[in-house]
Amino acid sequence: MKVGLIIIGDEILSGKRQDKHMSTFIQLLAARGMQLDWAKYLADDPAQITEHLRQAFASGDLVISCGGIGATPDDHTRQSAAAALGAELVLHPEAKELIWQRITQMAQEQGQASPDPEAGDTLRRLQMGVFPAGAEIIPNPFNKIPGFSVGTVYFVPGFPVMAHPMMAWVLDERHADLHRTVGLQERSLIVQGAMEASLTPLMEAVEAQFAGIKVFSLPSVDHPQWGRHIELGVKGAPEQMEAAYAALKTGVLDFGAIISTEMVR
């Protein structure tokens, strides 16, 4: 199962706010021996969100979508998820209870009388529990307002303080079977005196010989320590790493390039 991340919000694309989700999600995955396979940034555009969610539901991937699940006019994720599924939007009974608990708690903290269940503010807040029919909730330890999931696509708020523990809950409670005691590994060389194009046949040969191993190349022209160089490496399952790395290193030396240093991650 691949792992994907969707981050929704005009404020991210405009630069008003910096994305904090991807780096944290990568760390959460790495701590469980997993890795991120793809990520998308989307605007607050219902048609765009619907199309990408339709792809996510069809992919069978583990996908976490961040943002847009509130109840203000610029929040479109809940509605777009329903449209992508061809499902109705319904008030989830457990979400309703959790939101009501939060409303009551807020009233008590402010020294107010018991809240009116039919008040306009109450009804607007309850909209945050309106999910596609058949959805399951994701608990929110910060303020009780839940996220939701359909299949292996999970929807959490845009606020990092809420989203990040909810991401961890998804990985631990719904996908513990994907955790690895030893995650994917990476080894690389700092190579000088060679061009990417010249090393491409070697990279292709290593990938062809070791199924499940990916070869990567990261060129740099102005590194403060190594100057012009290529970081050339392999990443993949531990059981294939040593042989694949040895083949790559031998190929670089046979080519006549210089290896400045070696790295393990």
ABEGO torsion letter per residue (X at the ends): XBBBBBBBEAAAAAGABBBAAAAAAAAAAAAAGBBBABBBBBBBBAAAAAAAAAAAAAAGBBBBBBEGABABAABAAAAAAAAAAGBBBBBBAAAAAAAAAAAAAAAAAAGBBBBBAABAAAAAAAAAABBBBGBBBBBBAAAGBBBBBBEABBBBBABAAAAAAAAAAAAAAAAAAABBABBBBBBBBBBBGBBAAAAAAAAAAAAAABBGBBBBBBBBAABAAAEBBBBBBBBEBAAAAAAAAAAAAAAAAAAGBBBABBBBX
